[in-house]
């Protein structure tokens, strides 16, 4: 009855439809059947729409216990961090580590104490102090093996709502490259000061001598003045090279955008070094292909590169009497320029350091040939700007080959 009353609007509509059918000429029995069917349809609809009442004896579902979501959250966060990171418990036992930590320090099984991997007293003391005080801390830590690395090690408590235990995050930030640059900078200042101090001391000594004992000795003055000029030229070359390095570093990130034909560049360098080669009794032989060999570059800087390499080959490979310069432009390959001397060669332990500033295989030999120790460093900076490589191959008593690959 409640369903019929609740559907009174539908009942009225059904009655009106049956009445309309009767007035339109339908049999009374047909109108009554139509009304009855409409009432049944209304009752069935209301039954389907009526929500089923919950039995009082049916127990309500038990509340679901909230799971500890800290584990998945920590794993997701660790996976997104590029630094090596370890998660420790209050007992300093490893709970989890990320891929960066496995790559840097090797896989460490969860459940092991952190001292199983890091035996440095300073690291362990820092971990103990933070666990005891819940205060973040950091130190600088060096790893000797498998290679020397320097890290800023930081530990801090993790505050995660709903976590079942106290956790601590131990992270390692690699600053080895920064320390290397700092050492290079300090070495550079020390070497530059040393290189300038020597000629300055010579100049001062000769000036004092000319003002004193050699005041009335024209021959001694002439000899001293020649030496002083040589020392002044040495300082000038050193200052010029330092300025060149500074300019190159300022625009190292800007790649050249002009096409340069290497064939006339190499020819120009050979002609400009012809007097030096003649004095050293060295022949410079060019092996260049027909036609143009073009690369993206700065012509003046490329001239400086090949002047430096060919001049070094003439000076330090003087015993071989010949310097060969090859320009190669293979189809589908990289353009290469190789400078080959037939001198005494370079010991293998020196080859990786040739492009360091002020590095010399032989200090005495370099200074006697008026070298500043900066030539190959300048070459390296120019080629870096040109996105090119310098490849060095050398064998004792067989000679040396410097190859520039674009």
VENHU-V784899 format. One record per residue. PSI is psi as a letter, one per 40 degrees, with the letter a starting at -180 (999 if undefined). Layout:
# VENHU-V784899
psi=PSI
psi=PSI
This chain:
# VENHU-V784899
psi=d
psi=d
psi=d
psi=d
psi=d
psi=d
psi=f
psi=d
psi=d
psi=d
psi=d
psi=d
psi=d
psi=d
psi=d
psi=d
psi=d
psi=d
psi=d
psi=d
psi=d
psi=d
psi=d
psi=e
psi=e
psi=i
psi=i
psi=d
psi=d
psi=d
psi=d
psi=d
psi=d
psi=d
psi=d
psi=d
psi=d
psi=d
psi=d
psi=d
psi=d
psi=d
psi=d
psi=d
psi=d
psi=d
psi=d
psi=d
psi=d
psi=h
psi=i
psi=h
psi=h
psi=h
psi=h
psi=d
psi=e
psi=h
psi=i
psi=i
psi=i
psi=i
psi=h
psi=h
psi=h
psi=h
psi=i
psi=h
psi=e
psi=d
psi=d
psi=d
psi=d
psi=d
psi=d
psi=d
psi=d
psi=d
psi=d
psi=e
psi=h
psi=d
psi=i
psi=h
psi=h
psi=i
psi=h
psi=i
psi=i
psi=e
psi=e
psi=f
psi=h
psi=h
psi=d
psi=i
psi=i
psi=i
psi=d
psi=d
psi=d
psi=d
psi=d
psi=d
psi=e
psi=i
psi=h
psi=h
psi=h
psi=i
psi=e
psi=i
psi=i
psi=d
psi=e
psi=d
psi=d
psi=h
psi=e
psi=h
psi=d
psi=d
psi=d
psi=d
psi=d
psi=d
psi=d
psi=d
psi=d
psi=d
psi=d
psi=d
psi=e
psi=f
psi=h
psi=i
psi=i
psi=i
psi=i
psi=h
psi=h
psi=h
psi=h
psi=d
psi=i
psi=e
psi=i
psi=h
psi=i
psi=h
psi=i
psi=h
psi=h
psi=h
psi=h
psi=i
psi=i
psi=h
psi=g
psi=h
psi=h
psi=e
psi=i
psi=e
psi=i
psi=h
psi=i
psi=i
psi=h
psi=h
psi=i
psi=h
psi=h
psi=h
psi=f
psi=d
psi=d
psi=d
psi=d
psi=d
psi=d
psi=d
psi=d
psi=d
psi=d
psi=d
psi=d
psi=d
psi=d
psi=d
psi=d
psi=d
psi=d
psi=d
psi=d
psi=d
psi=d
psi=d
psi=d
psi=d
psi=d
psi=d
psi=d
psi=d
psi=d
psi=d
psi=d
psi=d
psi=d
psi=d
psi=e
psi=b
psi=d
psi=e
psi=d
psi=f
psi=g
psi=d
psi=d
psi=d
psi=d
psi=d
psi=d
psi=d
psi=d
psi=d
psi=d
psi=d
psi=d
psi=d
psi=d
psi=d
psi=d
psi=d
psi=d
psi=d
psi=d
psi=d
psi=d
psi=d
psi=d
psi=d
psi=d
psi=d
psi=d
psi=d
psi=d
psi=d
psi=d
psi=d
psi=f
psi=d
psi=e
psi=h
psi=i
psi=i
psi=e
psi=i
psi=h
psi=h
psi=h
psi=d
psi=d
psi=d
psi=d
psi=d
psi=d
psi=d
psi=d
psi=d
psi=d
psi=d
psi=e
psi=d
psi=d
psi=d
psi=d
psi=d
psi=d
psi=e
psi=f
psi=h
psi=h
psi=h
psi=h
psi=h
psi=g
psi=i
psi=i
psi=i
psi=a
psi=i
psi=g
psi=i
psi=i
psi=h
psi=i
psi=h
psi=d
psi=d
psi=d
psi=d
psi=d
psi=d
psi=d
psi=d
psi=d
psi=d
psi=d
psi=d
psi=d
psi=d
psi=d
psi=d
psi=d
psi=e
psi=f
psi=d
psi=d
psi=e
psi=e
psi=h
psi=h
psi=h
psi=h
psi=h
psi=h
psi=h
psi=g
psi=i
psi=h
psi=e
psi=a
psi=i
psi=h
psi=i
psi=h
psi=h
psi=h
psi=h
psi=i
psi=f
psi=a
psi=e
psi=i
psi=h
psi=i
psi=d
psi=e
psi=d
psi=d
psi=e
psi=e
psi=d
psi=e
psi=i
psi=h
psi=e
psi=h
psi=h
psi=d
psi=h
psi=d
psi=d
psi=d
psi=d
psi=d
psi=d
psi=e
psi=f
psi=i
psi=e
psi=e
psi=e
psi=d
psi=d
psi=d
psi=d
psi=d
psi=d
psi=d
psi=d
psi=d
psi=d
psi=d
psi=e
psi=f
psi=i
psi=i
psi=h
psi=h
psi=h
psi=h
psi=i
psi=h
psi=h
psi=e
psi=e
psi=a
psi=i
psi=h
psi=h
psi=h
psi=h
psi=h
psi=999
